C-alpha cells in the first residue's frame, strides 16, 4: 500500500505541528509509521528485538530533525524507510562479519506435508529463509516491492538508485528465491492451480 | 507447474511465488503497547517547546495596580500624586504665572488687550 500525496501532506502537517510542541501530532505520526517500519525491519532482520531497535531509532531521528524539516523535499514515509533500510543493512553486515553465512535451510523430508496449515507454515518459513539468504540489496528490493508493495520509483528514492537498478535487483532477487524454493518444491507441495 | 512427468522438480512459477508473497504479507509483527510507549517517550523528550507569547508593555493603570499588588504602596501613591500634580499644573495655572507668559502665537496676540496705537495717541495729543 503506497502513500499518496494526501498522506504526504498530512504527514508534513503533523510534523510541523510536532515541531510546534503538539503532543497529539507525535502520537499520530508514531501510529501511522511505526507498524510499517516494524514490518520492514522484521522482514529484513527476522528478529523482533532488533526490528524494534531499528524502528525506534528511525523515529528518534525523525523527532530530532523535525524543527529543520523542509516541506516538499521528500515524503516523510520515504525518508523513514530509507533510514530504517540503512539501519537494517548495517546490522546485516555486522552479522555477516560476526557469523558466517548460514547454510541453505533444508526442509525435512519427514514433515507432514499433507496437512494444509502446516504446508502453509512450511512455505512461509521456506520463503523467509530464502529471503534471508539473498544479498542485502536484493532482499531489500524484494521486500519493499513484494511485501511492502511500494512502487519502483519510491523504492529507487529509498535505496538511492535508479528505477532500472531497482528493477534489476528485484528480478535477480526473485530468481534467487525461485531457485532456492524449487529445491524443496516437492516437500512444500507446490501444486498446479 | 512444478513437477515434470518424471517427478523432477523444476523452477517455481511467478504465480507460485506471488502466492507465497501474499501469504507472507499477512504476517505483520505486533507493535506492543510497551514498545509504542517507548517510541512516544522519545518523541516527548525531544518535542520542541511551544513559542512563547510576546509580552506587551503594561499601561500606566496596569503598572499602578502591579505596584499596589506587590505591596509597594508608597511608590504607587507617589506615582499617583505626581500624576495628579501634573494635571493640576496644566489646567489651573498658579497666580503670577501669567506674568511670565508672553503671547507668542497669533491667537494669543489677537486676544491680548491692545494698547492704543502710538500714532493715534500722537494724533489725539498732537
Interface residues (C-beta under 8 A of the other chain):
Chain A: X18 X19 X20 X21 X23 X26 X27 X29 X30 X31 X34 X35 X38 X39 X42 X43 X48 X51 X52 X55 X56 X59 X60 X63 X64 X66 X67 X120 X123 X124 X127 X128 X146 X147 X149 X174 X177 X178 X179 X181 X182 X183 X185 X186 X190 X191 X192 X193
Chain B: X1 X2 X3 X7 X9 X10 X11 X12 X14 X15 X16 X17 X18 X20 X21 X23 X24 X25 X27 X28 X29 X31 X35 X36 X38 X39 X40 X42 X43 X44 X45 X46 X47 X48 X49 X50 X51
